[in-house]
């Protein structure tokens, strides 16, 4: 599927009202923004995975610009909470290329609100060779405002996706058009949302995700999906653990997290 056809109308990326603006003089820089509406907050703190979703889209689009006509897929993403933000503020990201190699593209992103950095993200993308019969990838050459004509979020993010909490650290959900990526699997940012939900469920009320590092291992287009968080170390104010997201037949994503209280 060509980049200009994704995401389709009604997709979560559109309902998040993410905007992408390429630098007019530097192909190694892309700007992004996303309104931090109340539905993206949990107990007064913004969802770190929502910012990760904004960045995943921006850095993924930029990576395609260095591999086209080949596609790319997220290999790993490390997201750090640096500061806080208020509901109603605008998250503004600056994604810069670190390295464009033969098989990988690495970038770093700072996201700010009111001129204060709130998140820092590093991403690596793997090149996917264009197969016969597939549409070539197309980079971003003009601004895209995904929220135009779309209904805004009308419920908390977890409710919209349909997360079902089970035992502490266990979250399940189904694949739906709202969260599919261009290949029919789970969008990378939504994988981060599922990981965050499991980590918060494990840590309990009053917790917030401080750090999330995910490796994207495989695609699974069937579901249902299960996100499982397990503690490696619990201290007075933090829990450090690992998280695993599995589909019907395989592990899709795994990584580590730090939750603060």
C-alpha positions as CSV (number, residue, x, y, z in Angstrom):
1,X,0.0,0.0,0.0
2,X,1.4,3.4,-1.0
3,X,2.2,5.8,1.8
4,X,-0.4,8.3,0.5
5,X,-3.1,5.7,1.0
6,X,-2.2,5.0,4.6
7,X,-3.7,5.6,7.2
8,X,-7.2,5.2,5.8
9,X,-10.2,7.3,7.0
10,X,-11.2,6.6,10.5
11,X,-7.8,5.2,11.5
12,X,-6.5,5.9,15.0
13,X,-3.5,7.9,13.5
14,X,-6.0,10.2,11.9
15,X,-8.2,10.5,15.0
16,X,-5.1,11.5,17.0
17,X,-4.8,14.5,14.6
18,X,-1.1,14.0,13.9
19,X,0.5,16.4,11.5
20,X,3.7,15.8,9.6
21,X,5.8,18.6,8.0
22,X,9.0,17.9,6.1
23,X,11.8,20.4,6.3
24,X,11.9,22.3,3.1
25,X,15.7,22.2,2.9
26,X,16.8,19.2,4.8
27,X,15.5,15.7,4.0
28,X,17.0,14.4,7.3
29,X,14.6,16.4,9.4
30,X,10.8,16.1,9.8
31,X,8.5,17.9,12.2
32,X,5.3,16.5,13.8
33,X,2.6,17.6,16.1
34,X,-0.3,16.1,18.0
35,X,-2.8,17.8,20.4
36,X,-2.7,16.3,23.9
37,X,-6.4,15.9,24.4
38,X,-7.7,14.7,27.8
39,X,-8.3,11.2,26.4
40,X,-4.5,10.8,26.1
41,X,-4.0,11.2,29.9
42,X,-4.1,8.6,32.7
43,X,-4.3,10.0,36.3
44,X,-3.1,13.4,35.1
45,X,-0.1,12.2,33.1
46,X,0.1,11.9,29.4
47,X,0.4,8.4,27.9
48,X,4.0,7.9,26.9
49,X,2.8,5.5,24.2
50,X,0.7,8.2,22.6
51,X,3.9,10.2,22.0
52,X,5.6,7.1,20.8
53,X,2.8,6.7,18.2
54,X,3.4,10.2,17.0
55,X,7.1,9.6,16.7
56,X,6.7,6.2,15.1
57,X,4.7,7.7,12.3
58,X,7.1,10.7,11.8
59,X,10.3,8.7,11.9
60,X,8.8,5.9,9.8
61,X,7.8,8.4,7.1
62,X,11.3,9.9,7.2
63,X,13.0,6.5,7.0
64,X,11.1,5.7,3.8
65,X,12.5,8.8,2.2
66,X,16.0,7.1,2.5
67,X,14.9,3.7,1.3
68,X,12.3,4.3,-1.4
69,X,11.1,2.5,-3.4
70,X,11.7,0.0,-0.7
71,X,9.6,0.0,2.5
72,X,10.8,0.0,6.1
73,X,9.5,-1.6,9.3
74,X,10.1,-0.6,12.9
75,X,12.9,-2.6,14.4
76,X,13.2,-1.0,17.8
77,X,12.0,2.1,19.6
78,X,13.2,3.5,23.0
79,X,11.0,6.2,24.5
80,X,12.0,8.3,27.6
81,X,9.7,10.5,29.6
82,X,11.6,13.7,30.2
83,X,8.9,16.1,31.4
84,X,5.2,16.5,31.9
85,X,2.5,18.3,29.9
86,X,-1.0,19.6,30.5
87,X,-4.2,18.5,28.7
88,X,-4.9,20.8,25.9
89,X,-1.3,21.5,25.0
90,X,0.4,20.6,21.7
91,X,3.1,18.0,21.5
92,X,5.7,19.2,18.9
93,X,8.3,16.7,17.6
94,X,11.5,17.2,15.7
95,X,12.9,14.0,14.2
96,X,16.4,14.0,12.9
97,X,18.3,11.3,11.0
98,X,21.2,9.7,12.8
99,X,22.3,7.2,10.1
100,X,20.9,5.9,6.9
101,X,22.7,2.6,6.2
102,X,22.2,-0.1,3.6
103,X,19.8,-2.1,5.8
104,X,18.8,0.2,8.7
105,X,17.7,3.8,9.3
106,X,18.3,5.3,12.7
107,X,16.7,8.6,14.0
108,X,16.3,10.6,17.2
109,X,13.3,12.7,18.2
110,X,12.7,15.3,20.8
111,X,9.1,16.2,21.6
112,X,8.3,19.5,23.4
113,X,5.3,21.3,24.9
114,X,5.5,25.0,25.5
115,X,9.2,25.0,24.6
116,X,10.0,22.3,27.2
117,X,11.2,18.9,26.2
118,X,8.8,16.2,27.5
119,X,9.9,13.1,25.6
120,X,13.0,11.7,23.9
121,X,12.8,8.8,21.4
122,X,15.4,6.8,19.4
123,X,14.2,4.5,16.6
124,X,15.7,2.0,14.2
125,X,13.9,0.9,11.0
126,X,14.8,-2.1,8.8
127,X,14.7,-1.9,5.1
128,X,12.0,-4.2,3.5
129,X,12.8,-4.9,-0.2
130,X,10.1,-4.0,-2.6
131,X,8.4,-7.2,-3.9
132,X,7.0,-7.6,-7.4
133,X,3.4,-6.6,-7.5
134,X,3.7,-4.3,-4.4
135,X,3.3,-0.6,-4.6
136,X,6.6,1.3,-4.1
137,X,7.1,3.4,-1.0
138,X,6.7,7.1,-1.3
139,X,8.4,9.7,1.0
140,X,6.9,12.8,2.4
141,X,7.3,15.9,0.2
142,X,4.6,18.2,1.6
143,X,2.7,18.6,4.9
144,X,0.1,16.1,5.9
145,X,-2.5,16.9,8.5
146,X,-4.2,13.6,9.3
147,X,-6.9,15.0,11.5
148,X,-8.7,17.0,8.8
149,X,-12.3,15.8,8.3
150,X,-11.9,13.2,11.1
151,X,-13.9,12.8,14.3
152,X,-11.7,13.5,17.4
153,X,-11.2,11.0,20.1
154,X,-14.4,10.6,22.1
155,X,-13.3,8.1,24.8
156,X,-10.1,7.3,26.7
157,X,-7.5,5.6,24.4
158,X,-7.7,2.3,26.2
159,X,-11.5,2.1,25.7
160,X,-11.3,3.0,22.0
161,X,-8.8,0.2,21.3
162,X,-10.7,-2.2,23.5
163,X,-8.1,-3.2,26.0
164,X,-9.4,-5.9,28.4
165,X,-7.6,-6.2,31.7
166,X,-7.2,-9.6,33.2
167,X,-4.8,-10.6,36.0
168,X,-2.2,-8.0,37.0
169,X,0.0,-7.3,34.0
170,X,-2.2,-9.0,31.5
171,X,-4.1,-7.1,28.8
172,X,-6.0,-8.6,25.8
173,X,-7.5,-6.9,22.7
174,X,-8.6,-7.7,19.1
175,X,-7.4,-6.5,15.8
176,X,-9.7,-3.9,14.2
177,X,-9.4,-1.4,11.3
178,X,-8.8,1.4,13.8
179,X,-5.3,0.0,14.7
180,X,-4.1,-1.8,11.6
181,X,-0.8,-0.8,9.9
182,X,-0.3,-0.8,6.1
183,X,0.4,-4.6,6.1
184,X,-2.7,-5.6,8.0
185,X,-0.9,-6.2,11.4
186,X,-0.8,-3.9,14.5
187,X,0.4,-0.4,14.0
188,X,3.7,0.1,15.8
189,X,2.5,2.8,18.1
190,X,-0.5,0.7,19.2
191,X,1.9,-2.0,20.2
192,X,3.5,0.5,22.5
193,X,0.1,1.4,23.8
194,X,-0.6,-2.3,24.6
195,X,2.8,-2.5,26.4
196,X,2.1,0.6,28.4
197,X,-1.4,-0.6,29.4
198,X,0.1,-4.0,30.7
199,X,2.8,-2.2,32.6
200,X,0.4,0.2,34.3
201,X,-1.9,-2.6,35.1
202,X,0.9,-4.5,36.8
203,X,2.1,-1.5,38.8
204,X,-1.4,-0.5,39.9
205,X,-3.1,2.8,40.5
206,X,-1.0,6.0,40.7
207,X,1.6,4.7,38.3
208,X,3.0,6.2,35.1
209,X,5.3,4.9,32.4
210,X,8.7,6.5,32.5
211,X,10.6,4.5,29.9
212,X,9.7,1.9,27.3
213,X,12.1,0.1,24.9
214,X,10.5,-2.3,22.4
215,X,11.8,-4.6,19.8
216,X,9.5,-5.4,16.9
217,X,9.9,-9.1,16.1
218,X,7.2,-10.2,13.7
219,X,3.8,-9.5,12.3
220,X,0.6,-11.4,13.3
221,X,-2.6,-10.5,11.5
222,X,-5.0,-12.7,13.3
223,X,-5.3,-12.0,17.0
224,X,-6.6,-11.9,19.6
225,X,-3.5,-10.3,21.1
226,X,-2.1,-10.6,24.6
227,X,0.2,-8.0,26.3
228,X,1.9,-9.4,29.4
229,X,4.1,-7.3,31.8
230,X,6.3,-9.1,34.3
231,X,8.3,-7.4,37.1
232,X,12.1,-7.8,37.2
233,X,12.6,-5.5,40.1
234,X,10.2,-3.6,42.4
235,X,11.5,-0.7,44.5
236,X,9.8,1.8,46.7
237,X,8.9,4.2,43.8
238,X,9.6,2.2,40.6
239,X,9.0,-1.1,38.9
240,X,11.3,-2.4,36.2
241,X,10.1,-5.2,34.1
242,X,9.8,-6.8,30.7
243,X,6.8,-6.9,28.4
244,X,5.7,-9.2,25.7
245,X,3.0,-8.8,23.1
246,X,1.8,-12.0,21.4
247,X,-0.6,-12.7,18.6
248,X,-2.4,-15.9,17.8
249,X,0.7,-17.7,16.6
250,X,3.8,-15.8,17.7
251,X,5.5,-13.1,19.8
252,X,5.1,-9.8,18.0
253,X,6.9,-7.4,20.3
254,X,9.0,-7.7,23.4
255,X,10.9,-5.2,25.5
256,X,11.5,-3.5,28.9
257,X,9.9,-0.8,30.8
258,X,10.2,1.4,34.0
259,X,7.1,2.5,35.8
260,X,7.2,5.2,38.5
261,X,4.7,5.9,41.3
